[in-house]
Amino acid sequence: MAHAVIRETLFASEASLLSEPRRGILRVRLPRQSQAHLDEALEPVLKALNQTGTVYPVTDLRLVYEFNGR
C-alpha cells in the first residue's frame, strides 16, 4: 500500500511550486489526500526527502516538501 500511495501522490498529483529565493527554498506543496491516514503514511517520506537537502538543478534553491495548508 505504501508504494501505491507514494506513486499516486508524489508522482501523479499536481503540486504547487513556491520559490523563496531570499530564503534559498523551493517549496513543493502536495495536495492533501482524501483520507487522513494517507497523509500520515506520507509524512515520513516527506521528512526523509527534506532531510536530504536536495538543491534544485541550476539554482541555489533547496527543495522543501510539504502538504498544502502547513
N, C-alpha and C positions, 0 to 999 in steps of 0.2 A: 504494500500500500504506500509506503513512504516514497518509493521510486515514482509511482504514478502521480502522487501529489506534487512532488518536485517537478516532474516533467510538465504537468498541466499548469502549474503556477509559474514557475520560473521561465519556462521556455515557450509557453503557449499564450500567456496572458500579456496584455499590453501594460507596460509600465510607464510611469511618468518620470522624466529626467529633469532634475533641477540643478542647474550649475550654480555653485557658490565659489567663484574664483578667488575672492578675497580670503576665504577660509580654506581654500585648496580642496574643495569637496565637490563631487558629482553624486547627487542623491539619486538612487534608483528606488522609486516608490512603487510597490506592488499593490494590486487591489486586494482587499480582504476577501476571504473565502466565504462561501455561504454558510459554512458550519465552523464554529469556534475551534473545534478540535483540529481542523485542518490548519488553521493559523498556528496553533500550538505546536503542531508537528513540524512546521516550517521555521519556527523561531530558532532552533539550534543551527539550522542550515544558514540562516541569515547571519547569525552571530559568528559562525565559522568563516563565512565569506568576508565579513567585516574585519575579522582578526588577521586576514592575510595582508591587509594594507595595499591591495592592488591599485595601481595607478592606471587610469585610462590612457591608452596609447596616444602618443604625440601631445600629451598635456602633462600638467603637474597636478591633475585632479585625482584625488583618492576616491575610489568607489565606496559608497555607503549604502547598504541595502536596508530597506525598512518597509513597513506596511503604510498605506495611506492613513492619515489621521494620527500618526505617532510623532 
